[in-house]
Amino acid sequence: MSDKLTTVLQKLAISPVKADRLAICRLEKEYGASLSEIVGELEDYAIVHQSIQDQRAKPKNQLIIVCCYGCMKGRSYRNCDVVY
């Protein structure tokens, strides 16, 4: 979503339509930063968001790996108890 928003903002900034340029000016005025600063912040937020998602997925993956490892270990111990 951030990439799409960034692209749209950049298109509006160079648009020949006066209303588009006025909208960008209003956005810059209300936010208190230039369009390039706003786009930079959006990109930073996208990076942070991706990092948070990666960290949330990591424990789930580790739990699956631990469970699989435990099952394999349990299976190998059970095979060792076989009396010939």
For each residue, the residues with C-beta under 8 A, 3 or more apart:
1: 4 5
2: 5 6 42 43 45 46 49
3: 6 7 46
4: 1 7 8
5: 1 2 8 9 42
6: 2 3 9 10 39 42 43
7: 3 4 10 11
8: 4 5 11 12
9: 5 6 12 13 24 27 35 38 39
10: 6 7 13 14 35 39
11: 7 8 14 15
12: 8 9 15 20 21 23 24
13: 9 10 20 21 24 35
14: 10 11
15: 11 12 20 21
16:
17: 20 21
18: 21 22
19: 22 23
20: 12 13 15 17 23 24
21: 12 13 15 17 18 24 25
22: 18 19 25 26
23: 12 19 20 26 27
24: 9 12 13 20 21 27 28 35
25: 21 22 28 29
26: 22 23 29 30
27: 9 23 24 30 31 35 38
28: 24 25 31 32 33 34 35 38
29: 25 26 32
30: 26 27
31: 27 28 38
32: 28 29
33: 28 37 38 41
34: 28 37 38
35: 9 10 13 24 27 28 38 39
36: 39 40
37: 33 34 40 41
38: 9 27 28 31 33 34 35 41 42
39: 6 9 10 35 36 42 43
40: 36 37 43 44
41: 33 37 38 44 45
42: 2 5 6 38 39 45 46
43: 2 6 39 40 46 47
44: 40 41 47 48
45: 2 41 42 48 49
46: 2 3 42 43 49 50
47: 43 44 50 51
48: 44 45 51 52
49: 2 45 46 52 53
50: 46 47 53 54
51: 47 48 54 55
52: 48 49 55 56
53: 49 50 56 57
54: 50 51 57 58
55: 51 52 58
56: 52 53 59 60
57: 53 54 60 61
58: 54 55 61 62
59: 56 62 63
60: 56 57 63 64
61: 57 58 64 65
62: 58 59 65 66
63: 59 60 66 67
64: 60 61 67 68
65: 61 62 68 69
66: 62 63 69 70
67: 63 64 70 71
68: 64 65 71 72
69: 65 66 72 73
70: 66 67 73 74
71: 67 68 74 75
72: 68 69 75 76
73: 69 70 76 77
74: 70 71 77 78
75: 71 72 78 79
76: 72 73 79 80
77: 73 74 80 81
78: 74 75 81
79: 75 76 82
80: 76 77
81: 77 78
82: 79
83:
84:
